[in-house]
Amino acid sequence: MTTPKKSVEKKTQVREYTYSDLSKLTVGSEPVNVYGVVLDATFPHKSFKSDKYICSYKIASSTSPVDK
């Protein structure tokens, strides 16, 4: 005799993202989602103030101001 297999339903969560213009963001604001191009990045290094590692990125998007 074989036992019938139980059907397994995989539940997936649907995440909704709201993207913000870089020109409308301020330093220290809450985490946001953005599209942009990475212009420069630093190599990860240990923070002087804690045991965490830091990596900085300089990004730009189509909403970034352009110097003429």
RODO-2510 file (C-alpha; in nm, 4 decimals, decimal comma):
residues 68
     n   res          X          Y          Z
     1     m     0,0000     0,0000     0,0000
     2     t     0,1145     0,3506    -0,0733
     3     t     0,0070     0,6552     0,1165
     4     p    -0,1145     0,9550    -0,0815
     5     k     0,1260     1,2480    -0,0885
     6     k     0,0147     1,5675     0,0739
     7     s     0,0156     1,8667    -0,1510
     8     v     0,2510     2,1328    -0,0266
     9     e     0,1610     2,4913    -0,1015
    10     k     0,4444     2,7362    -0,0953
    11     k     0,3361     3,0734     0,0344
    12     t     0,5288     3,3659    -0,1022
    13     q     0,5219     3,7134     0,0374
    14     v     0,4642     3,9975    -0,2008
    15     r     0,6759     4,2975    -0,1136
    16     e     0,5848     4,6401    -0,2344
    17     y     0,8590     4,8953    -0,2779
    18     t     0,8236     5,2693    -0,3020
    19     y     1,1195     5,4357    -0,4709
    20     s     1,2310     5,7878    -0,3782
    21     d     1,4124     6,0499    -0,5839
    22     l     1,7656     6,1124    -0,4576
    23     s     1,7048     6,4859    -0,4783
    24     k     1,4237     6,4596    -0,2197
    25     l     1,6208     6,2636     0,0424
    26     t     1,7938     6,4052     0,3483
    27     v     2,0841     6,2699     0,5498
    28     g     1,9695     6,0591     0,8419
    29     s     1,6238     5,9866     0,7031
    30     e     1,4693     5,6441     0,7435
    31     p     1,5780     5,3618     0,5058
    32     v     1,4528     5,4079     0,1485
    33     n     1,4699     5,2311    -0,1892
    34     v     1,6439     5,4097    -0,4772
    35     y     1,7673     5,3418    -0,8305
    36     g     2,1028     5,4917    -0,9147
    37     v     2,4487     5,4468    -1,0558
    38     v     2,7389     5,3846    -0,8188
    39     l     3,0019     5,6499    -0,8958
    40     d     3,2484     5,5629    -0,6199
    41     a     3,2797     5,3172    -0,3320
    42     t     3,5209     5,2706    -0,0447
    43     f     3,6705     4,9399     0,0571
    44     p     3,4986     4,8014     0,3700
    45     h     3,6899     4,9003     0,6834
    46     k     3,6385     4,8645     1,0564
    47     s     3,4786     5,1616     1,2310
    48     f     3,6875     5,3536     1,4839
    49     k     3,3867     5,3868     1,7161
    50     s     3,2587     5,0259     1,7160
    51     d     3,3296     4,6737     1,5934
    52     k     3,1155     4,7243     1,2824
    53     y     3,2459     4,7477     0,9279
    54     i     3,1658     5,0475     0,7066
    55     c     3,1491     5,0855     0,3298
    56     s     3,0513     5,4183     0,1715
    57     y     2,8930     5,4611    -0,1713
    58     k     2,8518     5,7698    -0,3860
    59     i     2,5463     5,7293    -0,6115
    60     a     2,3681     5,9427    -0,8702
    61     s     2,0374     5,9161    -1,0520
    62     s     1,8493     6,1047    -1,3210
    63     t     1,7073     6,3286    -1,0449
    64     s     2,0515     6,4285    -0,9151
    65     p     2,1466     6,7928    -0,9750
    66     v     2,4052     6,8463    -1,2491
    67     d     2,6757     7,1122    -1,2163
    68     k     2,7207     7,3144    -1,5357
***
